[in-house]
Amino acid sequence: MPDIRIAIADHVMTVTLNRPAKKNAITDAMYGAITDALNEAAASNAIHAVLIAGEGDDFCAGNDIGMFANASDDDIARSNAGAFLDTLSTFPKPLVAAVTGRAIGVGVTMLLHCDLVFVAADAQLATPFIDLGLVPEAASALLIPQRIGHARAFALFALGERLNGTRAADLGIANQALPASEVHNAAHAAAIAVAAKPPAAVAATKRLMRDASAIAAALAADRAAFLHQLATPEAAAAFAAFAARKP
């Protein structure tokens, strides 16, 4: 069974992370598949919106730790993660997310590039980059403080504080917090509704609402910092400690 499942109906492409046994942690191959799907959606006149969801209880537990734990510089340079973030951050059509269970790392930071986010009230959102000796990615060091303020954002990054879905909605990271059983239906309905709107007007509005140059600059800066940190002894020690804790 593929780790990414794609379905298209009612002018909506649904991209489902389909690795529930691993809490939908994203592998390099999955990054490539999502990027391909988004590029297909961007180029298709028949697709007006994209819905991103996770199979099973959890939305996304972040990067598969194996992507970075033993990666060489060449492995990192060839990774699909960078292309995914570039494509996600510049995607011209509405992006909708349905979030249940755990959203960790990129499972949170990708939401900052979504236009509508529906989250389970009991979902758990966390950004433990510093705990792994790394820095936040996906321009989140710019975008999260813009959403929730510097002090709250620093607590998320540096203290490892978690947000439940209700708090995430209150702070503006999500549109609405719902019982977990209602999240997917609400997100799907919203995706169909926005896909039914005049697509050129929707795309133009999204473009006007985003500071593309600032986001691109932030992506470049945090990518450089991320790669620098990944090569440091403290990151190596953090990854080793993480691996030792895994059952």
Number of C-alpha atoms within 10 A of each C-alpha: 6 10 17 21 18 16 11 15 10 14 19 25 24 22 21 20 25 24 23 17 11 12 23 29 26 25 20 17 14 21 20 18 20 25 21 15 19 23 15 13 22 19 11 11 10 15 19 27 29 28 26 25 25 28 19 15 16 25 32 30 23 23 19 16 16 12 16 18 17 12 14 12 13 8 12 16 12 12 19 19 23 20 16 23 23 16 17 21 20 16 20 21 25 21 24 26 29 25 33 31 23 25 31 23 22 24 24 24 25 21 24 21 24 21 14 21 27 28 33 26 21 18 25 23 28 22 28 22 20 17 17 19 19 21 23 20 25 29 24 26 20 19 18 21 14 11 15 16 12 14 9 15 22 16 13 20 22 14 14 16 15 19 18 19 29 20 18 23 20 13 15 13 22 24 15 20 24 20 14 19 10 15 23 22 12 16 23 20 12 19 26 20 13 20 21 15 11 10 17 12 10 19 17 12 13 15 15 10 9 13 9 13 9 13 20 16 13 19 22 17 14 20 19 14 15 17 15 13 18 22 16 12 11 15 21 18 14 17 21 14 12 14 13 9 8 6 4
